[in-house]
Structures are given as structure tokens and as C-alpha cells.
Amino acid sequence: MKNFIVILLMSLVFFSCKEEKKKPNEEFIMYQSSEMAALMNTIYEGNMTIKNKILQGELLGGFLETYLNIYSAVLTNPANRNASFEAFSKLYIKNMKQVYSGSKDSLKQNFNQAVNSCIACHKTTCIGPIPRIKKLLIKLNS
Ligand code: HEC
């Protein structure tokens, strides 16, 4: 029964990450954001806010529990949640927590390390958004 559901879900997927470049119209009609894609957009915005706070020297607040949803959010292609995906998720969460708990002197480095762990996972699962994610990186001599 479980396998049946998985196969059913997979056959319902019209849109996988690699097909991201569709004609705008087609995309508008066909694209249904997965839970994971929605979460990713939330953490992207969240990290852009963190980047700006770091650059302005503002306090970051606390680690956002929403980030932990990476362990459970439903992917466009549920088969992508394999051992490697879990490992990259853990690395990302660990690095993200380090941003909040690490020393102030290494804040920029720690933040970049977290962003690099987004990129590391994306290289294995979803290369489309990498150029966008790179915009989060903080130039260290700025
Ligand atoms: C463990 C792997 C992994 C990590 C870590 C990860 N991502 Fe993703 N990301 C994915 C996958 C897989 C998708 C595609 C989701 C889907 O299609 O359901 C995705 C999708 C996205 C998208 C596109 C969303 C959309 O609307 O299609 C953006 C933007 C994104 N991620 C940014 C980030 C940022 C920023 C980080 C780090 C703060 C990050 N990701 C960390 C795996 C990861």
C-alpha cells in the first residue's frame, strides 16, 4: 500500500526541479509549489534578512524553528529525500545554529558557511536556484 501511494504521488508530479525553465505562461498554469519549495522560499527570505542584519550590525534574534521543517516538508519529488538529502539537511541546520551561537567575530564566516551548505545540497538535488543562493554570500572584505 505504501509503495502504491509513492508511485501514485510520483506519477502526479508534472514538474520536477530540473524543468524549472519553462515558458512563463506554461509555468504559471502548471507550477504547483511543493511544501519544500515554499519552505525554501521562506528560508531564502529569512537568510536575506539575516545577511542585511549582519551588514548593519543589528542583533539577529533567535534560531528560527521553521528551518527545522526541512526534515519533514514534502518535496516535489518525494524520492529525493534519501540518505544524502538527510545528511545535507543536518549539516545545514548545524551550520545555521552556529550562526546564532558562534562568536561575533566569526559571524560573517559562519553565515557564509551556512549558505555554502545550502549550495552543497543544491549541487546534488536542485541546481536551478544556485545563482540566486550565491547572492546571500557576504563579501568578507566589505
Ligand atoms: C538538504 C538539501 C537542501 C538544502 C540544505 C537547501 N535546499 Fe533549497 N532546495 C532543495 C530542493 C530539493 C529543492 C526543490 C524543492 C522541491 O522541488 O520540492 C530546493 C528548492 C529551493 C529554492 C527554489 C524554490 C522554488 O520556488 O522552486 C530556493 C530558492 C532554495 N531552495 C534556496 C535554499 C536556500 C537559501 C538554502 C539555505 C538557506 C537551501 N535552499 C538549502 C534542497 C535543499
Boltz pocket constraint, residues with backbone or C-beta under 6 A from the ligand:
constraints:
  - pocket:
      binder: B
      contacts: [[A, 15], [A, 16], [A, 17], [A, 33], [A, 34], [A, 35], [A, 36], [A, 37], [A, 38], [A, 40], [A, 41], [A, 43], [A, 44], [A, 47], [A, 74], [A, 75], [A, 76], [A, 77], [A, 80], [A, 84], [A, 85], [A, 86], [A, 88], [A, 89], [A, 92], [A, 114], [A, 115], [A, 117], [A, 118], [A, 119], [A, 121], [A, 122], [A, 125], [A, 126], [A, 129], [A, 132], [A, 133]]
      max_distance: 6.0
